[in-house]
Amino acid sequence: MTIREHVQSFQSEIAGGNLAPQRAAEILTSLSALMGNILDEIQKREMEYNKFLLVCFDSEKKANRAKIVAEISPEYEAMRTAKNTLKVVEEMIRALKYLLRSLEEGYRQSGN
């Protein structure tokens, strides 16, 4: 299972609602651990894209044309996918933290 597939699986589970606090904490921990892998993937994909961009600069001789050619490449798409995955994970982490804080506050207010 790829990193993106893991993230999509967690995303579906969170979107389904009725997430138990224990499960929310487990997903939060998993997403936090995945962030390191995502950052490594972004670094790898950026390097691949930059190498391809350099080739485009050398062959096109015009920066704007080279950039357009490079931005329709599979290397650019892979880099954008990795960056977008990071953004999704960051938002899910924020949402889970908010959920857990809300549940904790509700628990405190109930007198337990």
CYANA upper distance limits for C-alpha pairs under 8 A (distance plus 0.5 A):
  1 MET  CA      5 GLU  CA      6.51
  1 MET  CA      6 HIS  CA      7.16
  2 THR  CA      6 HIS  CA      6.83
  3 ILE  CA      7 VAL  CA      6.75
  3 ILE  CA     34 LEU  CA      7.87
  3 ILE  CA     37 ASN  CA      8.32
  3 ILE  CA     38 ILE  CA      7.89
  4 ARG  CA      8 GLN  CA      6.62
  4 ARG  CA     85 THR  CA      7.18
  5 GLU  CA      9 SER  CA      6.59
  6 HIS  CA     10 PHE  CA      6.85
  7 VAL  CA     11 GLN  CA      6.51
  7 VAL  CA     31 LEU  CA      8.05
  7 VAL  CA     85 THR  CA      8.15
  7 VAL  CA     89 VAL  CA      7.53
  8 GLN  CA     12 SER  CA      6.63
  9 SER  CA     13 GLU  CA      6.82
 10 PHE  CA     14 ILE  CA      6.61
 10 PHE  CA     27 ILE  CA      7.40
 11 GLN  CA     15 ALA  CA      6.57
 11 GLN  CA     92 MET  CA      7.96
 12 SER  CA     16 GLY  CA      6.60
 13 GLU  CA     17 GLY  CA      7.71
 13 GLU  CA     19 LEU  CA      8.31
 14 ILE  CA     19 LEU  CA      7.19
 19 LEU  CA     23 ARG  CA      6.97
 19 LEU  CA     24 ALA  CA      6.64
 20 ALA  CA     24 ALA  CA      6.65
 21 PRO  CA     25 ALA  CA      6.68
 21 PRO  CA    100 LEU  CA      7.01
 21 PRO  CA    103 LEU  CA      8.03
 22 GLN  CA     26 GLU  CA      6.79
 23 ARG  CA     27 ILE  CA      6.66
 24 ALA  CA     28 LEU  CA      6.57
 24 ALA  CA     96 LEU  CA      6.80
 24 ALA  CA    100 LEU  CA      7.87
 25 ALA  CA     29 THR  CA      6.69
 25 ALA  CA     96 LEU  CA      8.09
 25 ALA  CA    100 LEU  CA      8.10
 26 GLU  CA     30 SER  CA      6.75
 27 ILE  CA     31 LEU  CA      6.53
 28 LEU  CA     32 SER  CA      6.63
 28 LEU  CA     93 ILE  CA      6.40
 28 LEU  CA     96 LEU  CA      6.91
 28 LEU  CA     97 LYS  CA      8.16
 29 THR  CA     33 ALA  CA      6.77
 30 SER  CA     34 LEU  CA      6.68
 31 LEU  CA     35 MET  CA      6.87
 31 LEU  CA     89 VAL  CA      6.99
 31 LEU  CA     93 ILE  CA      7.42
 32 SER  CA     36 GLY  CA      8.20
 32 SER  CA     93 ILE  CA      7.92
 33 ALA  CA     37 ASN  CA      8.09
 34 LEU  CA     38 ILE  CA      6.72
 35 MET  CA     39 LEU  CA      6.60
 35 MET  CA     86 LEU  CA      7.44
 35 MET  CA     89 VAL  CA      7.92
 36 GLY  CA     40 ASP  CA      6.78
 37 ASN  CA     41 GLU  CA      6.69
 38 ILE  CA     42 ILE  CA      6.65
 38 ILE  CA     82 ALA  CA      7.14
 38 ILE  CA     85 THR  CA      7.95
 38 ILE  CA     86 LEU  CA      6.83
 39 LEU  CA     43 GLN  CA      6.76
 39 LEU  CA     86 LEU  CA      8.06
 40 ASP  CA     44 LYS  CA      6.78
 41 GLU  CA     45 ARG  CA      6.55
 41 GLU  CA     82 ALA  CA      7.00
 42 ILE  CA     46 GLU  CA      6.44
 42 ILE  CA     79 MET  CA      6.64
 42 ILE  CA     82 ALA  CA      5.93
 42 ILE  CA     83 LYS  CA      6.76
 43 GLN  CA     47 MET  CA      6.78
 44 LYS  CA     48 GLU  CA      6.89
 45 ARG  CA     49 TYR  CA      6.61
 45 ARG  CA     75 GLU  CA      7.29
 45 ARG  CA     76 TYR  CA      8.35
 45 ARG  CA     78 ALA  CA      6.88
 45 ARG  CA     79 MET  CA      5.33
 45 ARG  CA     82 ALA  CA      8.12
 46 GLU  CA     50 ASN  CA      6.48
 46 GLU  CA     76 TYR  CA      8.43
 46 GLU  CA     79 MET  CA      6.30
 47 MET  CA     51 LYS  CA      6.67
 48 GLU  CA     52 PHE  CA      6.82
 48 GLU  CA     75 GLU  CA      6.76
 49 TYR  CA     53 LEU  CA      6.51
 49 TYR  CA     70 ALA  CA      8.15
 49 TYR  CA     75 GLU  CA      5.44
 49 TYR  CA     76 TYR  CA      6.09
 49 TYR  CA     79 MET  CA      7.61
 50 ASN  CA     54 LEU  CA      6.64
 51 LYS  CA     55 VAL  CA      6.98
 52 PHE  CA     56 CYS  CA      6.79
 52 PHE  CA     70 ALA  CA      7.27
 52 PHE  CA     75 GLU  CA      7.90
 53 LEU  CA     57 PHE  CA      6.66
 53 LEU  CA     66 ALA  CA      7.40
 53 LEU  CA     67 LYS  CA      7.27
 53 LEU  CA     70 ALA  CA      5.94
 54 LEU  CA     58 ASP  CA      6.74
 55 VAL  CA     59 SER  CA      6.75
 56 CYS  CA     60 GLU  CA      6.24
 56 CYS  CA     66 ALA  CA      5.43
 56 CYS  CA     67 LYS  CA      7.94
 56 CYS  CA     69 VAL  CA      7.52
 56 CYS  CA     70 ALA  CA      7.01
 57 PHE  CA     61 LYS  CA      6.10
 57 PHE  CA     62 LYS  CA      7.17
 57 PHE  CA     63 ALA  CA      6.61
 57 PHE  CA     66 ALA  CA      5.62
 57 PHE  CA     67 LYS  CA      8.18
 59 SER  CA     66 ALA  CA      8.34
 60 GLU  CA     65 ARG  CA      7.07
 60 GLU  CA     66 ALA  CA      6.02
 61 LYS  CA     66 ALA  CA      7.87
 62 LYS  CA     66 ALA  CA      6.58
 63 ALA  CA     67 LYS  CA      6.57
 64 ASN  CA     68 ILE  CA      6.85
 65 ARG  CA     69 VAL  CA      6.71
 66 ALA  CA     70 ALA  CA      6.56
 67 LYS  CA     71 GLU  CA      6.53
 68 ILE  CA     72 ILE  CA      7.21
 69 VAL  CA     73 SER  CA      7.44
 70 ALA  CA     75 GLU  CA      8.44
 70 ALA  CA     76 TYR  CA      7.27
 71 GLU  CA     76 TYR  CA      5.93
 71 GLU  CA     77 GLU  CA      8.04
 72 ILE  CA     76 TYR  CA      7.21
 72 ILE  CA     77 GLU  CA      7.81
 73 SER  CA     77 GLU  CA      6.96
 74 PRO  CA     78 ALA  CA      6.58
 75 GLU  CA     79 MET  CA      6.76
 76 TYR  CA     80 ARG  CA      6.67
 77 GLU  CA     81 THR  CA      6.59
 78 ALA  CA     82 ALA  CA      6.76
 79 MET  CA     83 LYS  CA      6.78
 80 ARG  CA     84 ASN  CA      6.46
 81 THR  CA     85 THR  CA      6.56
 82 ALA  CA     86 LEU  CA      6.93
 83 LYS  CA     87 LYS  CA      6.99
 84 ASN  CA     88 VAL  CA      6.77
 85 THR  CA     89 VAL  CA      6.69
 86 LEU  CA     90 GLU  CA      6.63
 87 LYS  CA     91 GLU  CA      6.77
 88 VAL  CA     92 MET  CA      6.68
 89 VAL  CA     93 ILE  CA      6.58
 90 GLU  CA     94 ARG  CA      6.78
 91 GLU  CA     95 ALA  CA      6.65
 92 MET  CA     96 LEU  CA      6.57
 93 ILE  CA     97 LYS  CA      6.62
 94 ARG  CA     98 TYR  CA      6.68
 95 ALA  CA     99 LEU  CA      6.62
 96 LEU  CA    100 LEU  CA      6.59
 97 LYS  CA    101 ARG  CA      6.60
 98 TYR  CA    102 SER  CA      6.58
 99 LEU  CA    103 LEU  CA      6.67
100 LEU  CA    104 GLU  CA      6.58
101 ARG  CA    105 GLU  CA      6.61
102 SER  CA    106 GLY  CA      6.63
103 LEU  CA    107 TYR  CA      6.62
104 GLU  CA    108 ARG  CA      6.75
105 GLU  CA    109 GLN  CA      6.66
106 GLY  CA    110 SER  CA      6.67
107 TYR  CA    111 GLY  CA      7.49
107 TYR  CA    112 ASN  CA      6.71
108 ARG  CA    112 ASN  CA      6.36
